Amino acid sequence: MNHSLNNSRMLPGTGAVLEGLTQSLGIHPKVIGKPSPIMFDMISADHNLQDKSKVLMIGDTLLSDIEFGINSGVDTALVLSGITSKDMLPQETSVKPTFVLNSIADLLK
Protein backbone atom coordinates (compact mmCIF):
# COMPACT_ATOMS: atom_id res chain seq x y z
CA MET A 1 0.00 0.00 0.00
CA ASN A 2 1.22 3.48 -0.81
CA HIS A 3 0.32 6.69 0.96
CA SER A 4 -0.36 10.02 -0.68
CA LEU A 5 1.46 13.09 0.55
CA ASN A 6 -0.57 16.21 -0.28
CA ASN A 7 -2.11 14.40 -3.28
CA SER A 8 1.06 15.12 -5.25
CA ARG A 9 3.63 12.62 -4.02
CA MET A 10 3.28 8.95 -3.20
CA LEU A 11 5.28 7.35 -0.41
CA PRO A 12 5.69 3.60 0.10
CA GLY A 13 3.70 2.03 2.91
CA THR A 14 5.13 -0.16 5.63
CA GLY A 15 4.56 -3.36 3.64
CA ALA A 16 6.64 -2.11 0.73
CA VAL A 17 9.48 -1.09 3.03
CA LEU A 18 9.38 -4.43 4.86
CA GLU A 19 9.43 -6.35 1.59
CA GLY A 20 12.56 -4.48 0.55
CA LEU A 21 14.23 -5.39 3.84
CA THR A 22 13.06 -9.00 3.56
CA GLN A 23 14.53 -9.33 0.09
CA SER A 24 17.77 -7.63 1.08
CA LEU A 25 18.35 -9.52 4.32
CA GLY A 26 16.80 -12.84 3.35
CA ILE A 27 14.78 -13.10 6.57
CA HIS A 28 11.12 -12.44 7.32
CA PRO A 29 10.33 -9.93 10.08
CA LYS A 30 7.78 -10.63 12.79
CA VAL A 31 5.11 -8.00 12.24
CA ILE A 32 3.38 -6.90 15.44
CA GLY A 33 1.47 -3.93 14.05
CA LYS A 34 -1.80 -3.90 12.13
CA PRO A 35 -3.25 -6.22 10.90
CA SER A 36 -1.49 -8.69 13.23
CA PRO A 37 -3.45 -9.46 16.42
CA ILE A 38 -0.22 -9.45 18.47
CA MET A 39 -0.59 -5.71 19.16
CA PHE A 40 -4.21 -6.21 20.28
CA ASP A 41 -3.12 -8.98 22.65
CA MET A 42 -0.50 -6.67 24.17
CA ILE A 43 -3.02 -3.81 24.57
CA SER A 44 -5.55 -6.21 26.10
CA ALA A 45 -3.01 -7.45 28.64
CA ASP A 46 -1.87 -3.92 29.54
CA HIS A 47 -5.44 -2.71 30.08
CA ASN A 48 -6.94 -5.89 31.57
CA LEU A 49 -9.39 -6.16 28.68
CA GLN A 50 -11.43 -9.31 29.18
CA ASP A 51 -14.60 -8.74 27.17
CA LYS A 52 -14.00 -8.28 23.44
CA SER A 53 -17.70 -7.60 22.90
CA LYS A 54 -17.11 -4.14 24.40
CA VAL A 55 -14.45 -3.24 21.83
CA LEU A 56 -14.99 -1.55 18.47
CA MET A 57 -12.03 -1.09 16.14
CA ILE A 58 -12.61 2.09 14.14
CA GLY A 59 -10.51 2.84 11.09
CA ASP A 60 -10.44 4.18 7.57
CA THR A 61 -8.44 1.44 5.85
CA LEU A 62 -9.79 -2.04 5.06
CA LEU A 63 -6.49 -3.90 4.82
CA SER A 64 -4.93 -2.58 8.00
CA ASP A 65 -7.49 -1.16 10.44
CA ILE A 66 -10.49 -3.35 9.65
CA GLU A 67 -8.48 -6.52 9.07
CA PHE A 68 -6.73 -5.84 12.41
CA GLY A 69 -10.10 -5.77 14.19
CA ILE A 70 -11.28 -8.92 12.44
CA ASN A 71 -8.02 -10.75 13.21
CA SER A 72 -8.34 -9.63 16.84
CA GLY A 73 -11.90 -10.92 17.15
CA VAL A 74 -13.66 -7.59 17.69
CA ASP A 75 -16.37 -5.65 15.85
CA THR A 76 -15.16 -3.11 13.32
CA ALA A 77 -16.36 0.20 11.92
CA LEU A 78 -15.01 1.53 8.64
CA VAL A 79 -15.26 5.32 8.36
CA LEU A 80 -15.49 6.69 4.84
CA SER A 81 -14.10 10.10 5.78
CA GLY A 82 -10.48 9.01 5.47
CA ILE A 83 -8.52 6.83 3.05
CA THR A 84 -11.36 4.52 1.96
CA SER A 85 -14.35 5.93 0.09
CA LYS A 86 -17.63 4.15 -0.66
CA ASP A 87 -16.75 3.62 -4.33
CA MET A 88 -13.51 1.92 -3.25
CA LEU A 89 -15.34 -0.79 -1.29
CA PRO A 90 -14.97 -4.03 -3.20
CA GLN A 91 -18.05 -6.15 -3.63
CA GLU A 92 -16.23 -9.45 -3.04
CA THR A 93 -13.67 -9.39 -0.26
CA SER A 94 -12.93 -11.37 2.86
CA VAL A 95 -12.39 -8.11 4.77
CA LYS A 96 -15.88 -6.94 5.66
CA PRO A 97 -16.41 -4.40 8.44
CA THR A 98 -19.21 -4.89 10.95
CA PHE A 99 -20.34 -1.29 10.32
CA VAL A 100 -19.69 1.28 7.58
CA LEU A 101 -19.99 4.93 8.63
CA ASN A 102 -19.76 8.10 6.58
CA SER A 103 -17.94 9.80 9.44
CA ILE A 104 -16.86 9.02 12.98
CA ALA A 105 -19.52 11.55 14.01
CA ASP A 106 -22.11 8.93 12.99
CA LEU A 107 -21.27 7.10 16.23
CA LEU A 108 -23.04 9.87 18.12
CA LYS A 109 -26.32 9.45 16.24
C-alpha positions, 0 to 999 in steps of 0.5 A, spaced: 500 500 500 502 506 498 500 513 501 499 520 498 502 526 501 498 532 499 495 528 493 502 530 489 507 525 491 506 517 493 510 514 499 511 507 500 507 504 505 510 499 511 509 493 507 513 495 501 518 497 506 518 491 509 518 487 503 525 491 501 528 489 507 526 482 507 529 481 500 535 484 502 536 480 508 533 474 506 529 473 513 522 475 514 520 480 520 515 478 525 510 484 524 506 486 530 502 492 528 496 492 524 493 487 521 497 482 526 493 481 532 499 481 536 498 488 538 491 487 540 493 482 545 498 486 548 493 492 549 488 487 552 493 485 557 496 492 559 489 494 560 486 488 563 481 487 557 477 481 558 470 482 554 472 483 546 464 484 545 465 491 548 471 493 543 470 496 536 475 497 532 474 504 528 478 505 522 479 508 515 483 502 511 480 495 510 487 492 509 490 494 516 485 497 520 479 493 519 483 486 518 486 488 524 479 488 528 477 482 524 483 478 526 483 480 533 476 478 534 472 484 535 467 488 531 469 493 526 467 500 523 469 503 517 469 510 516 469 513 509 471 520 511 479 518 510 482 513 506 477 509 503 471 511 500 464 508 498 466 507 491 472 503 493 469 498 497 470 491 493 463 487 492 467 481 493 472 481 499 474 477 505 475 483 509 468 486 511 467 491 516 461 490 521 459 497 520 460 502 515 460 509 517 460 516 513 464 519 518 466 518 525 460 523 528 455 517 525 457 514 532 453 519 536 447 518 532 
